[in-house]
Amino acid sequence: MRVLLQRVSRGRVTVDGAVVGEIERGLLLLVGITHGDGAAEAEWMARKIAGIRVFDDADGKMNLGIHDVNGRILVISQFTLYGDGKKGRRPSYINAARPEQAEPLVEHFVEKLRSTYSLYVETGIFGANMQVELINDGPVTLLLEN
């Protein structure tokens, strides 16, 4: 499982011109699932996201987590995180899990963030052609993988 985490001052996802998810200050998470991923990986990643300290404290140090700043999360599924562009000009997506595996795991990840860690989470629509807008704050961008 890979998550590209971006600290944002705002984020929004639209599908067919309609806003389907929108947050103010928080984290925008692009989530990719690979073949060997299961519930354990999704739960590990939820725990990591809930505890990661990427927000500035009063001294300007990244010592605060999402709960500390009353932040929100926007989760977007993105199979292209497992794209491989090493050979040729067209990336291969063979390492990305098929939708029937990936969609339930992304949903499980979101549910863990909501239920176990009491986080406010908005989402895109799995498999849809989405337009994602964000203002990266910092910029702070991390690639997390398990």
C-alpha positions, 0 to 999 in steps of 0.5 A: 500500500502506498499513500502520497500524503500532502499537507493542504490548506484546502482540497477538493475533488469533482466528478462530472463537474460536481464536488464530491469531496472537499476539505479545508486544512488537513491532509490529502491522501492519494492511495494506491493498493498493490496485489499483496495488500490486505486489511493489515496493511490498510490498518497499519496505514490508518494508524500511521496517518492518524499519528503522523506529525506534519503540522507546525507547532507554535515554534514552527516545528512539525510536532502536531498531528491531524487531531491537534489541528482539528484537520480533515482528510480527503482520500483519493484512490489512485492506482497510478501510484503503482505505475512503473515507467522504467521501460519504454514510454508508456508506464506499466500498471501491472503492480496495481491491484485490480479494482475488485481487490483495491476498492474494498481495501480503500474503503476499509482504510477510510472506515478505520480512519473514521471509526478507530481514529475519529477523523473526518474523512471525505473521499472521491469516487473509486474508479471515476475520472476525478479532478483533484484541486489542492493547495499544498501547504509548505509544501509538505509531501510524503510517500508512505509505504508498507 
